[in-house]
């Protein structure tokens, strides 16, 4: 007999900027996939989910946008500034996993490909993001001495992704964790707060929460991507500092996580380093 789907206590809206392509990667290749893949999440308590639509309407109104949906790329610089300042006052937490793909150029995970996993790199980056999101939920529940607090995950839908494949990958990770065979043991997805029946894709235009996740993810993408057509600017990502999740008082490798590690492997230019340094990262010569 199937168990009843638990009622969520937390809700995470997840979006992405850039693409997961690895065959050709800019700027190594003049024509190719984006240098960065950024995955971002906005985390709220489930009791606040009915308020999110009003939050978005208020942001649109105060920023002077005439649109009915909130989309970072449709905002002027002045509107972005207002929107992110407003968002920084909301009762939520932000997370971003920023993967610089230069070191992954033409890398293949043949084992995953043999198993039919064609989006293994996206799944891997999502795993790193969820390790931090679920840890935040887990630690929050411990602080409140509460049990059975589950996280609902709503992905801003992309036609290029197979979300059932993502769920299958995370079930595999769960089994590996139980068997003690999990690779990258520093962090893990906190399965104590997850039930994959609470994960589903949603339309960006129909989900105000996904629109907030777009603001966070895109602001950080603009702060790290220095190649055209992106107009590099890290001002807007800095405005989100009040809501970015912290571990032991620092956003480094938690609210904002850089891949690859250690930091020198990313071979970032001076402009790209700035946003990471603002959030606590150190880069050594």
C-alpha positions as CSV (number, residue, x, y, z in Angstrom):
1,X,0.0,0.0,0.0
2,X,1.4,3.4,-1.0
3,X,2.2,5.8,1.7
4,X,0.4,9.1,1.8
5,X,2.2,12.0,0.2
6,X,3.4,14.2,3.1
7,X,2.4,17.8,3.5
8,X,5.3,20.1,2.7
9,X,6.7,22.6,5.3
10,X,9.1,24.2,2.9
11,X,8.9,25.1,-0.8
12,X,11.9,25.7,-3.1
13,X,11.5,27.2,-6.5
14,X,14.4,26.4,-8.8
15,X,15.5,28.1,-12.1
16,X,18.6,28.1,-14.2
17,X,20.6,30.5,-16.4
18,X,23.2,29.4,-19.1
19,X,23.2,25.9,-20.5
20,X,24.7,22.5,-19.6
21,X,26.4,22.0,-22.9
22,X,30.0,20.7,-22.7
23,X,31.1,19.8,-26.2
24,X,32.3,23.3,-27.1
25,X,32.5,25.9,-24.3
26,X,33.1,29.6,-24.6
27,X,35.6,31.4,-24.4
28,X,37.8,28.4,-25.2
29,X,35.8,27.9,-28.3
30,X,34.7,31.0,-30.3
31,X,31.3,29.3,-30.8
32,X,29.9,27.0,-28.2
33,X,27.9,26.6,-25.0
34,X,27.8,29.2,-22.3
35,X,30.9,29.5,-20.0
36,X,28.6,29.2,-17.0
37,X,25.6,27.2,-15.8
38,X,23.9,28.8,-12.8
39,X,21.2,27.1,-10.9
40,X,19.3,29.1,-8.3
41,X,16.7,28.5,-5.7
42,X,14.3,30.6,-3.6
43,X,13.2,28.9,-0.4
44,X,10.1,29.8,1.6
45,X,8.0,28.2,4.2
46,X,4.9,26.5,2.7
47,X,2.5,28.7,4.7
48,X,3.8,31.7,2.8
49,X,3.2,30.2,-0.7
50,X,-0.2,31.9,-1.1
51,X,1.6,35.3,-0.5
52,X,4.1,34.9,-3.4
53,X,1.7,36.1,-6.1
54,X,1.2,39.3,-4.2
55,X,4.9,39.7,-3.7
56,X,5.5,39.5,-7.4
57,X,2.7,41.9,-8.2
58,X,4.1,44.4,-5.7
59,X,7.6,44.1,-7.3
60,X,6.2,44.7,-10.8
61,X,4.2,47.7,-9.6
62,X,7.1,49.3,-7.7
63,X,9.6,48.7,-10.5
64,X,7.2,50.3,-13.0
65,X,7.0,47.3,-15.2
66,X,3.9,47.0,-17.4
67,X,4.2,43.2,-17.7
68,X,2.0,40.7,-15.9
69,X,5.0,38.3,-15.3
70,X,8.3,39.0,-13.7
71,X,11.3,38.2,-15.9
72,X,14.8,39.5,-15.2
73,X,15.7,40.0,-18.9
74,X,12.7,42.2,-19.5
75,X,13.7,44.7,-16.8
76,X,15.8,47.8,-17.3
77,X,18.8,48.4,-15.1
78,X,16.7,50.8,-13.0
79,X,13.9,48.3,-12.7
80,X,16.3,45.5,-11.7
81,X,17.6,47.7,-8.9
82,X,14.2,48.3,-7.5
83,X,13.0,44.7,-8.0
84,X,16.0,43.2,-6.2
85,X,15.9,45.8,-3.4
86,X,12.3,44.8,-2.8
87,X,13.1,41.1,-3.0
88,X,15.9,41.5,-0.5
89,X,13.2,42.4,2.1
90,X,11.1,39.4,1.6
91,X,10.9,36.4,4.1
92,X,12.8,33.9,1.9
93,X,16.3,32.6,1.4
94,X,18.3,32.4,-1.9
95,X,20.8,29.9,-3.1
96,X,23.0,29.8,-6.3
97,X,25.3,27.2,-7.6
98,X,27.6,28.8,-10.2
99,X,29.5,26.2,-12.4
100,X,32.2,27.5,-14.6
101,X,32.4,24.9,-17.3
102,X,35.9,25.6,-18.9
103,X,37.4,22.6,-17.0
104,X,34.5,20.4,-18.1
105,X,34.9,21.0,-21.8
106,X,34.3,17.8,-23.7
107,X,34.2,15.8,-20.5
108,X,31.9,12.7,-20.7
109,X,30.4,10.6,-18.0
110,X,30.4,7.3,-19.9
111,X,29.0,5.3,-17.0
112,X,26.0,7.7,-16.8
113,X,25.6,7.7,-20.6
114,X,25.5,3.9,-20.7
115,X,22.7,4.0,-18.2
116,X,20.8,6.3,-20.5
117,X,21.4,9.5,-18.5
118,X,21.9,12.2,-21.2
119,X,21.6,15.1,-18.7
120,X,24.1,14.0,-16.1
121,X,25.9,17.3,-15.8
122,X,22.6,19.2,-15.1
123,X,21.7,16.5,-12.6
124,X,25.1,16.8,-10.9
125,X,24.8,20.6,-10.6
126,X,21.3,20.3,-9.3
127,X,22.5,17.8,-6.7
128,X,25.1,20.3,-5.4
129,X,22.4,23.0,-5.1
130,X,20.0,20.7,-3.3
131,X,22.7,19.6,-0.9
132,X,22.7,23.2,0.4
133,X,18.9,23.8,0.2
134,X,18.0,20.6,2.0
135,X,20.7,21.2,4.6
136,X,19.2,24.6,5.4
137,X,15.8,23.0,5.8
138,X,17.2,20.2,7.9
139,X,19.1,22.6,10.2
140,X,16.0,24.9,10.5
141,X,13.9,21.9,11.6
142,X,16.5,20.9,14.2
143,X,16.6,24.4,15.6
144,X,12.8,24.2,16.0
145,X,13.1,20.6,17.4
146,X,10.6,19.5,14.7
147,X,10.3,16.2,12.8
148,X,8.8,15.3,9.4
149,X,9.3,18.7,7.8
150,X,9.3,18.1,4.1
151,X,10.5,20.2,1.1
152,X,8.4,20.7,-2.0
153,X,10.5,21.4,-5.1
154,X,9.1,23.3,-8.1
155,X,11.3,23.5,-11.1
156,X,10.9,26.3,-13.7
157,X,10.2,24.0,-16.6
158,X,12.7,23.6,-19.5
159,X,11.8,21.4,-22.5
160,X,15.4,20.1,-22.7
161,X,15.2,18.4,-19.3
162,X,13.7,15.1,-18.3
163,X,12.5,15.6,-14.7
164,X,11.6,11.9,-14.2
165,X,15.3,11.2,-15.1
166,X,16.3,13.7,-12.5
167,X,14.1,12.0,-9.9
168,X,15.6,8.6,-10.8
169,X,19.1,10.0,-10.3
170,X,18.3,11.3,-6.9
171,X,16.7,8.0,-5.9
172,X,20.0,6.4,-6.9
173,X,21.9,8.9,-4.7
174,X,19.5,8.1,-1.8
175,X,20.3,4.4,-2.1
176,X,24.0,5.1,-2.3
177,X,23.8,7.2,0.8
178,X,22.1,4.5,2.7
179,X,24.7,2.0,1.6
180,X,27.5,4.4,2.6
181,X,28.8,4.5,-1.0
182,X,28.2,8.1,-1.8
183,X,30.9,9.9,-3.7
184,X,31.7,13.5,-2.6
185,X,31.0,12.9,1.1
186,X,31.6,16.4,2.3
187,X,27.9,17.2,1.8
188,X,24.9,15.2,1.0
189,X,21.3,15.7,0.1
190,X,19.4,15.6,3.4
191,X,16.9,12.9,2.6
192,X,15.2,13.4,5.9
193,X,13.4,16.4,4.4
194,X,12.7,15.0,0.9
195,X,10.0,13.0,-0.7
196,X,10.3,13.0,-4.5
197,X,6.6,12.9,-4.9
198,X,6.7,16.6,-3.9
199,X,8.9,17.6,-6.9
200,X,7.4,18.8,-10.2
201,X,8.1,21.2,-13.1
202,X,6.0,24.4,-13.3
203,X,5.5,27.0,-16.0
204,X,7.5,30.2,-15.5
205,X,4.7,32.4,-16.6
206,X,2.2,30.6,-14.3
207,X,4.4,30.4,-11.2
208,X,5.3,33.6,-9.3
209,X,7.8,31.6,-7.2
210,X,9.6,30.5,-10.3
211,X,9.7,34.2,-11.4
212,X,11.4,35.1,-8.1
213,X,13.9,32.2,-8.7
214,X,14.6,33.7,-12.1
215,X,15.5,37.1,-10.5
216,X,18.1,35.5,-8.2
217,X,19.6,33.1,-10.7
218,X,19.8,35.7,-13.5
219,X,21.3,38.4,-11.3
220,X,24.1,36.1,-10.4
221,X,24.5,35.0,-13.9
222,X,24.9,38.6,-15.0
223,X,27.5,39.0,-12.2
224,X,29.7,36.1,-13.5
225,X,29.3,36.0,-17.2
226,X,31.6,38.5,-18.9
227,X,31.0,37.4,-22.5
228,X,28.6,38.9,-25.0
229,X,25.6,39.1,-25.2
230,X,25.5,39.3,-21.4
231,X,26.1,42.9,-20.2
232,X,28.3,42.1,-17.2
233,X,27.2,43.8,-14.0
234,X,27.5,42.6,-10.4
235,X,25.6,45.4,-8.7
236,X,22.3,43.5,-8.8
237,X,23.6,40.2,-7.3
238,X,25.1,42.2,-4.4
239,X,21.7,43.7,-3.6
240,X,20.5,40.2,-2.7
241,X,23.0,39.7,0.2
242,X,20.4,40.1,2.9
243,X,18.5,37.0,1.8
244,X,21.3,34.7,0.6
245,X,21.6,31.7,2.8
246,X,24.5,31.6,5.3
247,X,26.3,28.8,7.0
248,X,28.2,29.8,10.2
249,X,27.6,33.4,9.2
250,X,29.0,33.1,5.7
251,X,27.4,32.8,2.2
252,X,30.6,31.2,0.8
253,X,30.0,27.7,-0.6
254,X,26.5,27.8,0.8
255,X,24.2,30.6,-0.4
256,X,26.6,31.1,-3.2
257,X,28.6,28.0,-4.3
258,X,31.3,28.1,-7.0
259,X,32.3,25.1,-9.1
260,X,35.0,23.8,-9.7
261,X,36.9,23.7,-6.4
262,X,39.4,24.7,-5.3
263,X,38.8,28.2,-6.6
264,X,41.9,28.4,-8.8
265,X,40.6,25.6,-11.0
266,X,38.0,27.9,-12.4
267,X,40.6,30.3,-13.8
268,X,38.3,33.3,-13.4
269,X,39.2,36.8,-14.7
270,X,39.2,39.7,-12.3
271,X,35.6,40.8,-13.1
272,X,34.3,37.3,-12.5
273,X,36.1,37.0,-9.1
274,X,34.4,40.2,-7.7
275,X,31.0,38.7,-6.9
276,X,32.6,35.7,-5.2
277,X,34.9,37.8,-3.2
278,X,32.0,40.0,-2.1
279,X,30.3,36.8,-0.8
280,X,33.4,35.7,1.1
281,X,35.6,33.7,-1.3
282,X,39.4,34.1,-1.4
283,X,41.4,33.7,-4.6
284,X,45.2,33.2,-4.3
285,X,47.8,33.9,-7.0
